[in-house]
C-alpha cells in the first residue's frame, strides 16, 4: 500500500511539473517588418507619363496611394507570400513605407526578402515566379482583344534583400529596380485621307527578343527570365479612323533581351492571321536597350500599305530613297562639324557590319573650292575616333579602309598582314598604304567598326548635291568629286565583287557625336 501511494505521488508530481513547463513556454514573438522602398533615380512614372519625346529618355517613377508590394519571404528554399498596401508616401513620392508581419513559419534565424511592384500576382505554383504582364487575352465574337497598357500603366519594379534577421522590429531600406522599359510607337497619317489601321499591328523580328509569352515568368531568386523570349510586340488598334495629318501613340511596357534585333512593322487583318496585309518599307535597326528607359519609334503612312520608320515627325519632305538612304535625315541633324566656312556638305559612312549605330553622319564647312577627298580628310583629322586607310591610285587617293572607335577607348591603329609588332598609327586620321594592302588590314579593336578591301570587297562611293535627290553611284574617286554647297557624300562598304554599282546606303542614319 505504501509503495502504491509513493508511485501515485510520483505520477502527480510529473504531471504538475509538465504543466508548469507548458505554462512557461514563451509565445512566438510577433515580428514586424517595415520596408522603405525608394524609386530609381533614373527618372513611366509608376504611372507612365505617356508624353511624346524627341528622343529616348528615362522613366520618372513615383509611388501613389493604393500601390501594393508583393513580398516573398524565402527561408531554407521555402517561399512565403504576402501582399501589402502602402502605408505612407514621401512628399516627392519617391519613397514609400510598407509594414507587414513576418510569416509565423519563420520562427528564427535569417531569411531572404524579395519584392515586386506592378505586374500581376505571382505564379500560384511557385510565388518566386512573377507573372510579367497585367494583360488579358480573351476571345469575343471570334476576335482577340488586348487590355491596353494604358489601363494599368505600371511598370514592374523589383528588389532583393538577402540575410534579413528575424527580430521584433525589422527595418529594410531598399531601392526598386526596373525589370523592363517603355516602348512608344508613334504613327502618323500622311495619306491625304482618313486612315483606319488594321486590327493588329506587330513589331516583328526573325529573332527572339520580347518576354511576352503567357508562359513567361521572372524568377526573383535566380534573377532571370523563365522560358524563351518571343518574336513580336502586338497592338490591337481601335477601329477609329486617323484624320489626315493626325498622329497616335501606342504604348507598351516591355521586358526584353538587352539588345533588340532588326524589326519590321507588320499589319494583319486580324490577330490570329499568319499572312501579313503589309510590311514596312524599311526596318528598325537593332539597338541596345536599357531597362527604365522610354524608347520612341516613329512610323509614317503614305498609303494604307505604304509606311516606313522615320525620325520624329516634322514637316521636312522625304528625300528620294529609290537608291537607298535615310529619307528624313537633314543637315540640321548633324552634331559633329569639321572645317570652317559658309558652305556645308554631309558625309555618311556605313559599314554594314551589324553593329549599331551603323550609318554615321558628319558635317563639313568650307569656303572657296573643295573635293570629296578634302571633306573626308578634314573630318578624319577632326574626329580622333575615325580612321581611314588610303593609297595612291588613278591619279589621286583611293579609300580602301575606314574604321570608327565606337566605344571610344583603347588604342587606335591598323595591323597589316598580321604584323602585330608593326602597328600603323594614323597621321591626322589617315594611314598611307598600297592598294594591295587593303585586303590584308585589320583594326586594333575587332568590336569596333572596320571594313577594308580591294579585291575581296570595296568601299562604294555615292553622291548627290541636294538632300531630296536620289543617291547616285559615283564613277569618280573622291579626289575628283567637286563639292557644292548642300552636297552629300556616302561611303557604303560592299563585300560582293560581282556587284558593280555599289551597295546602297541603309535607311537609318545617325549623327556622329563629338568626343
VMD Tcl script that draws the C-alpha trace (Angstrom):
set ca {
  {0.00 0.00 0.00}
  {2.79 2.40 0.88}
  {4.55 1.55 -2.40}
  {1.35 2.27 -4.32}
  {0.94 5.68 -2.68}
  {4.53 6.60 -3.44}
  {4.06 5.76 -7.11}
  {0.87 7.82 -7.23}
  {2.65 10.86 -5.75}
  {5.40 10.47 -8.35}
  {2.89 10.47 -11.20}
  {1.12 13.54 -9.80}
  {4.47 15.31 -9.42}
  {5.38 14.60 -13.02}
  {2.02 15.86 -14.25}
  {2.31 19.06 -12.21}
  {5.88 19.54 -13.42}
  {4.82 19.06 -17.02}
  {2.02 21.59 -16.65}
  {4.42 24.10 -15.19}
  {6.79 23.61 -18.14}
  {3.97 24.09 -20.65}
  {2.91 27.25 -18.87}
  {6.49 28.50 -19.03}
  {6.84 28.04 -22.86}
  {7.04 31.58 -24.30}
  {4.67 32.55 -27.09}
  {6.19 33.18 -30.55}
  {7.29 36.78 -30.72}
  {5.47 38.80 -33.39}
  {7.97 40.18 -35.91}
  {7.04 43.36 -37.76}
  {8.89 44.35 -40.92}
  {8.95 47.98 -42.07}
  {10.15 48.48 -45.65}
  {11.20 51.86 -47.02}
  {11.17 51.49 -50.80}
  {12.83 54.15 -52.96}
  {12.09 54.52 -56.67}
  {15.08 54.53 -59.06}
  {16.89 57.81 -59.62}
  {16.85 57.47 -63.38}
  {13.97 59.07 -63.95}
  {6.83 55.82 -66.83}
  {6.10 57.30 -63.61}
  {4.97 54.27 -61.54}
  {2.18 55.71 -63.57}
  {3.71 56.06 -67.03}
  {3.94 59.59 -68.34}
  {2.55 58.97 -71.81}
  {4.03 62.02 -73.49}
  {5.80 62.29 -76.80}
  {9.50 62.98 -76.75}
  {12.03 63.97 -79.36}
  {14.24 61.12 -78.25}
  {14.66 58.22 -75.90}
  {14.75 59.01 -72.22}
  {14.36 57.53 -68.79}
  {11.20 56.83 -66.84}
  {10.35 59.04 -63.89}
  {8.77 56.73 -61.34}
  {6.56 57.76 -58.39}
  {4.53 56.00 -55.73}
  {0.82 56.74 -55.30}
  {-1.97 55.86 -52.89}
  {-3.23 52.33 -53.43}
  {0.12 50.94 -54.56}
  {0.99 47.49 -53.28}
  {4.09 45.40 -52.83}
  {4.13 41.69 -53.44}
  {6.58 40.22 -50.95}
  {8.26 36.84 -50.97}
  {9.98 35.58 -47.83}
  {12.33 32.69 -48.53}
  {13.88 30.58 -45.79}
  {15.57 27.21 -46.46}
  {14.22 27.31 -50.04}
  {10.62 27.56 -48.79}
  {8.77 30.67 -50.07}
  {6.03 32.56 -48.24}
  {3.94 35.23 -49.91}
  {2.36 38.47 -48.68}
  {0.70 41.39 -50.48}
  {0.71 44.69 -48.59}
  {-0.61 48.20 -49.35}
  {1.46 51.32 -49.00}
  {1.47 52.89 -45.52}
  {3.00 56.31 -46.16}
  {4.42 58.18 -49.16}
  {7.04 60.94 -49.08}
  {6.19 64.42 -50.35}
  {8.18 63.93 -53.58}
  {6.53 60.47 -53.96}
  {9.93 58.82 -54.47}
  {9.83 56.92 -51.15}
  {7.10 54.79 -49.63}
  {6.86 52.69 -46.48}
  {5.16 49.34 -46.12}
  {4.53 47.39 -42.91}
  {3.95 43.66 -42.71}
  {4.03 40.82 -40.18}
  {6.77 38.28 -40.86}
  {5.18 34.87 -41.53}
  {4.84 32.71 -38.37}
  {6.55 29.88 -40.22}
  {9.78 31.85 -39.98}
  {10.45 31.33 -36.28}
  {14.11 32.32 -36.05}
  {17.31 32.93 -37.95}
  {17.58 34.84 -41.22}
  {15.58 34.86 -44.43}
  {15.80 36.40 -47.90}
  {13.24 39.01 -48.90}
  {12.08 39.78 -52.45}
  {9.58 42.40 -53.53}
  {7.73 43.40 -56.69}
  {5.66 46.46 -57.58}
  {3.47 46.29 -60.67}
  {2.74 43.28 -62.84}
  {0.26 40.61 -61.83}
  {0.03 38.14 -58.99}
  {2.78 35.59 -58.58}
  {2.59 32.12 -60.06}
  {0.35 30.08 -57.75}
  {2.60 27.05 -58.10}
  {5.71 29.00 -57.11}
  {5.44 32.54 -55.66}
  {9.08 33.21 -56.53}
  {8.00 33.47 -60.16}
  {6.45 36.79 -61.16}
  {3.93 36.89 -64.00}
  {5.26 39.63 -66.24}
  {2.22 41.23 -67.81}
  {-1.01 42.57 -66.41}
  {-2.57 41.73 -69.74}
  {-5.55 39.52 -70.50}
  {-6.19 37.89 -73.82}
  {-9.70 36.72 -74.38}
  {-11.88 35.67 -77.29}
  {-15.05 37.51 -78.13}
  {-17.03 37.06 -81.34}
  {-14.07 35.18 -82.84}
  {-11.78 38.21 -82.34}
  {-9.00 38.66 -79.84}
  {-8.80 41.80 -77.74}
  {-5.96 43.01 -75.57}
  {-6.27 45.06 -72.46}
  {-4.19 48.12 -73.26}
  {-1.20 49.09 -71.21}
  {-2.92 52.41 -70.50}
  {-5.47 50.55 -68.36}
  {-2.78 49.74 -65.81}
  {0.31 51.70 -66.76}
  {2.52 50.34 -64.01}
  {5.91 49.01 -64.99}
  {7.33 46.15 -62.97}
  {9.98 47.05 -60.42}
  {11.74 44.67 -58.05}
  {14.14 44.47 -55.13}
  {16.05 41.79 -53.26}
  {17.32 41.89 -49.68}
  {19.37 38.92 -48.50}
  {20.02 37.60 -44.97}
  {17.37 39.58 -43.08}
  {17.48 38.53 -39.40}
  {14.16 37.87 -37.67}
  {13.52 40.25 -34.76}
  {10.62 42.01 -33.06}
  {11.04 45.05 -35.29}
  {12.91 44.90 -38.60}
  {13.73 47.81 -40.89}
  {14.71 47.32 -44.52}
  {15.74 50.15 -46.86}
  {15.51 49.02 -50.48}
  {15.85 50.63 -53.91}
  {13.50 49.40 -56.60}
  {14.99 48.28 -59.91}
  {13.37 48.32 -63.35}
  {12.58 44.98 -64.95}
  {11.67 46.42 -68.35}
  {11.25 49.54 -70.48}
  {8.56 51.55 -72.25}
  {8.03 51.27 -75.99}
  {6.26 54.18 -77.66}
  {5.12 53.60 -81.24}
  {4.09 56.88 -82.87}
  {2.03 56.51 -86.07}
  {1.17 59.41 -88.36}
  {-1.31 59.50 -91.24}
  {0.17 61.23 -94.30}
  {-2.14 59.53 -96.83}
  {-4.20 62.62 -97.67}
  {-7.38 60.93 -96.41}
  {-8.74 59.16 -93.34}
  {-6.84 56.02 -92.38}
  {-8.28 53.06 -90.47}
  {-5.48 50.87 -89.18}
  {-5.70 47.12 -89.48}
  {-6.97 45.23 -86.38}
  {-3.50 44.00 -85.48}
  {-0.05 45.62 -85.62}
  {3.11 43.73 -84.77}
  {6.68 44.88 -84.30}
  {8.26 41.68 -85.58}
  {11.72 40.18 -85.86}
  {13.01 36.83 -87.08}
  {14.98 36.70 -83.81}
  {13.54 36.27 -80.33}
  {13.59 39.38 -78.14}
  {10.36 40.04 -76.18}
  {9.44 38.13 -72.99}
  {5.71 38.50 -73.66}
  {4.56 34.88 -73.67}
  {1.75 33.91 -71.28}
  {4.14 31.18 -70.11}
  {6.91 33.61 -69.29}
  {7.85 34.48 -65.73}
  {10.60 36.29 -63.94}
  {12.44 34.21 -61.34}
  {13.14 36.60 -58.47}
  {15.50 34.31 -56.60}
  {17.69 33.43 -59.58}
  {17.30 36.87 -61.21}
  {16.39 35.57 -64.66}
  {13.50 35.12 -67.07}
  {11.86 31.71 -67.34}
  {11.06 30.38 -70.83}
  {12.25 31.78 -74.14}
  {11.51 35.24 -75.47}
  {9.07 35.85 -78.32}
  {9.33 37.42 -81.74}
  {6.68 40.15 -81.60}
  {5.20 43.11 -79.81}
  {1.45 43.29 -80.56}
  {-1.08 46.12 -80.58}
  {-4.77 45.97 -81.48}
  {-5.75 49.49 -82.59}
  {-9.17 50.92 -82.01}
  {-11.04 50.98 -85.29}
  {-11.43 54.75 -85.24}
  {-10.03 56.42 -88.37}
  {-6.98 58.67 -88.09}
  {-7.60 62.01 -89.76}
  {-5.09 63.09 -92.40}
  {-2.10 64.59 -90.61}
  {-3.16 63.10 -87.27}
  {-0.73 61.07 -85.15}
  {-1.45 58.48 -82.49}
  {0.88 56.85 -79.98}
  {0.69 53.22 -78.88}
  {2.44 52.41 -75.60}
  {3.61 49.12 -74.20}
  {5.75 48.10 -71.26}
  {8.30 45.57 -72.47}
  {10.64 43.10 -70.81}
  {13.17 42.07 -73.43}
  {16.67 40.96 -74.19}
  {19.42 43.56 -73.65}
  {19.64 44.13 -77.40}
  {16.63 44.19 -79.67}
  {17.25 42.91 -83.23}
  {16.29 44.38 -86.59}
  {12.50 44.61 -86.77}
  {9.78 45.45 -89.25}
  {6.25 46.71 -88.66}
  {3.58 44.33 -89.97}
  {-0.17 44.88 -90.39}
  {-2.60 41.95 -90.09}
  {-6.28 41.60 -90.95}
  {-6.77 40.00 -87.50}
  {-4.65 38.94 -84.52}
  {-4.59 35.27 -85.45}
  {-3.68 35.91 -89.10}
  {-0.38 34.38 -90.23}
  {-0.32 36.17 -93.59}
  {0.55 39.88 -93.33}
  {-1.53 42.52 -95.05}
  {1.52 44.77 -95.48}
  {5.05 45.27 -94.16}
  {7.04 48.44 -93.53}
  {9.23 49.61 -96.39}
  {12.28 49.62 -94.11}
  {13.45 48.06 -90.87}
  {14.03 49.41 -87.40}
  {17.71 48.74 -86.84}
  {18.88 46.73 -83.86}
  {19.97 48.61 -80.76}
  {20.89 48.13 -77.14}
  {18.13 48.59 -74.58}
  {18.40 49.82 -71.01}
  {15.70 48.92 -68.51}
  {14.00 52.00 -67.13}
  {14.19 53.89 -70.41}
  {11.47 55.01 -72.77}
  {12.20 54.29 -76.45}
  {10.28 56.12 -79.17}
  {9.77 54.77 -82.69}
  {8.05 56.73 -85.46}
  {6.14 55.36 -88.47}
  {4.57 57.44 -91.27}
  {1.84 56.11 -93.58}
  {1.81 57.37 -97.17}
  {-0.98 54.91 -98.05}
  {-2.77 52.03 -96.36}
  {0.02 49.61 -97.29}
  {2.93 52.00 -97.75}
  {4.63 53.01 -94.49}
  {8.17 53.40 -93.17}
  {10.08 54.06 -89.96}
  {11.16 57.70 -89.75}
  {12.73 60.21 -87.41}
  {10.48 62.27 -85.12}
  {7.64 63.76 -87.16}
  {8.46 67.00 -88.92}
  {7.24 68.89 -91.95}
  {10.51 68.09 -93.74}
  {9.74 66.47 -97.11}
  {11.25 62.99 -97.58}
  {14.23 62.51 -99.85}
  {14.14 60.16 -102.82}
  {15.24 56.78 -101.42}
  {14.95 54.80 -104.66}
  {18.69 54.15 -104.38}
  {18.90 53.94 -100.60}
  {19.40 56.47 -97.84}
  {17.50 57.95 -94.92}
  {14.50 59.93 -96.21}
  {14.31 62.36 -93.28}
  {17.87 62.96 -92.09}
  {18.87 66.57 -92.73}
  {21.94 68.68 -92.09}
  {20.13 70.06 -89.06}
  {20.52 66.60 -87.50}
  {24.34 66.67 -87.77}
  {26.16 67.02 -84.45}
  {29.83 66.82 -85.49}
  {31.14 69.51 -87.84}
  {34.67 69.87 -89.22}
  {36.17 72.84 -91.03}
  {35.08 76.46 -91.23}
  {33.24 78.42 -93.86}
  {29.85 79.37 -95.28}
  {29.34 76.26 -97.40}
  {28.14 72.97 -95.95}
  {28.23 69.32 -97.02}
  {27.46 66.00 -95.31}
  {29.45 62.77 -95.16}
  {27.75 59.41 -94.49}
  {29.74 56.26 -93.71}
  {28.05 52.87 -93.40}
  {29.95 49.66 -92.58}
  {27.08 47.14 -92.92}
  {28.71 45.07 -90.17}
  {25.69 44.50 -87.91}
  {26.92 46.96 -85.27}
  {24.64 49.81 -84.25}
  {24.67 52.69 -84.93}
  {25.97 51.88 -88.40}
  {25.39 54.70 -90.91}
  {27.08 57.69 -89.20}
  {26.95 61.25 -90.48}
  {29.45 64.12 -90.12}
  {29.29 67.68 -91.44}
  {31.90 69.73 -93.31}
  {32.19 73.51 -93.72}
  {34.42 75.36 -96.16}
  {34.85 78.37 -98.45}
  {36.20 78.51 -102.00}
  {36.56 75.05 -103.64}
  {36.64 71.58 -102.09}
  {36.55 67.93 -103.15}
  {35.12 64.79 -101.62}
  {38.65 63.89 -100.54}
  {39.06 67.28 -98.85}
  {35.90 66.64 -96.83}
  {36.99 63.16 -95.77}
  {40.49 64.37 -94.89}
  {39.21 67.21 -92.70}
  {36.67 65.02 -90.91}
  {39.09 62.19 -90.04}
  {41.53 64.84 -88.88}
  {38.91 66.42 -86.61}
  {37.40 63.20 -85.21}
  {40.02 61.26 -83.21}
  {37.89 58.11 -83.34}
  {37.67 57.94 -87.14}
  {40.45 56.38 -89.24}
  {40.94 55.82 -92.98}
  {43.41 53.74 -95.00}
  {44.27 55.44 -98.30}
  {46.53 54.70 -101.26}
  {47.76 56.44 -104.40}
  {45.84 55.19 -107.42}
  {44.37 56.51 -110.69}
  {45.92 59.92 -110.32}
  {44.61 60.57 -106.83}
  {43.81 58.98 -103.48}
  {41.58 55.92 -103.14}
  {39.91 54.93 -99.88}
  {40.16 51.21 -99.11}
  {39.58 51.03 -95.38}
  {37.53 53.02 -92.84}
  {37.20 52.41 -89.11}
  {35.49 54.01 -86.15}
  {36.27 53.53 -82.47}
  {32.68 53.03 -81.30}
  {33.45 52.59 -77.61}
  {35.94 55.47 -77.74}
  {38.51 53.61 -75.64}
  {41.84 51.89 -76.21}
  {44.45 52.34 -78.90}
  {43.57 53.34 -82.42}
  {45.73 51.82 -85.16}
  {45.88 49.36 -88.08}
  {47.62 46.00 -88.46}
  {48.74 44.95 -91.96}
  {49.45 41.33 -92.92}
  {49.07 40.28 -89.26}
  {52.30 42.10 -88.36}
  {51.20 42.93 -84.84}
  {54.69 44.21 -83.97}
  {54.38 46.91 -86.64}
  {51.20 48.85 -85.81}
  {50.31 51.64 -88.25}
  {49.14 54.72 -86.37}
  {47.19 57.42 -88.22}
  {48.63 60.79 -89.12}
  {45.78 63.29 -88.99}
  {43.35 60.39 -89.15}
  {44.82 58.68 -92.23}
  {47.19 55.76 -92.78}
  {49.03 55.63 -96.10}
  {49.26 52.11 -97.57}
  {49.26 50.49 -101.01}
  {46.06 49.34 -102.67}
  {47.34 45.75 -102.43}
  {47.30 46.12 -98.64}
  {43.57 46.82 -98.44}
  {42.61 43.13 -98.38}
  {45.02 42.44 -95.50}
  {44.27 45.14 -92.92}
  {42.56 44.76 -89.58}
  {41.70 47.29 -86.92}
  {43.12 47.39 -83.39}
  {39.75 46.54 -81.79}
  {37.56 43.93 -83.51}
  {34.49 45.12 -81.58}
  {34.57 48.49 -83.37}
  {33.57 49.45 -86.91}
  {36.12 48.44 -89.53}
  {35.86 47.40 -93.17}
  {38.57 47.29 -95.83}
  {39.05 45.65 -99.20}
  {40.18 45.98 -102.77}
  {39.57 42.60 -104.42}
  {37.69 40.96 -101.52}
  {35.30 43.88 -101.16}
  {35.39 47.64 -101.57}
  {34.03 50.96 -100.37}
  {31.37 52.09 -102.85}
  {31.01 55.83 -103.25}
  {27.62 57.57 -103.61}
  {26.98 61.27 -104.16}
  {24.21 63.82 -104.57}
  {24.10 67.61 -104.45}
  {20.65 68.06 -102.93}
  {19.21 66.21 -99.95}
  {15.93 65.48 -101.77}
  {17.69 63.85 -104.74}
  {18.33 60.12 -105.09}
  {21.85 58.88 -104.35}
  {23.97 58.12 -107.41}
  {26.87 55.71 -107.63}
  {29.99 57.75 -108.43}
  {32.22 56.82 -111.34}
  {34.94 59.10 -110.00}
  {37.21 58.78 -106.98}
  {36.81 61.32 -104.19}
  {39.85 63.29 -105.43}
  {37.86 64.42 -108.47}
  {34.50 64.92 -106.80}
  {33.75 68.66 -106.68}
  {31.55 69.62 -103.74}
  {28.74 72.14 -103.86}
  {27.01 73.89 -101.01}
  {24.47 71.29 -99.88}
  {26.31 68.23 -101.25}
  {26.05 64.77 -99.70}
  {28.74 62.06 -99.99}
  {28.14 58.48 -98.89}
  {30.61 55.64 -98.36}
  {28.98 52.19 -98.20}
  {31.01 49.01 -97.84}
  {30.28 46.14 -100.23}
  {31.68 42.63 -99.87}
  {30.28 41.30 -103.17}
  {32.73 41.91 -106.00}
  {30.10 40.81 -108.55}
  {28.13 43.97 -107.86}
  {29.47 46.86 -109.91}
  {27.06 49.58 -108.82}
  {27.93 49.58 -105.13}
  {25.80 48.83 -102.10}
  {23.12 51.42 -101.39}
  {23.16 53.18 -98.04}
  {20.67 51.99 -95.44}
  {17.55 53.90 -94.43}
  {18.52 54.95 -90.91}
  {21.32 57.47 -90.41}
  {22.66 58.51 -87.01}
  {24.72 61.60 -86.20}
  {28.34 61.02 -85.19}
  {28.84 62.61 -81.78}
  {31.68 64.86 -80.69}
  {34.01 63.48 -78.02}
}
mol new
graphics top color blue
foreach p $ca { graphics top sphere $p radius 0.5 }
foreach p [lrange $ca 0 end-1] q [lrange $ca 1 end] { graphics top cylinder $p $q radius 0.2 }
display resetview
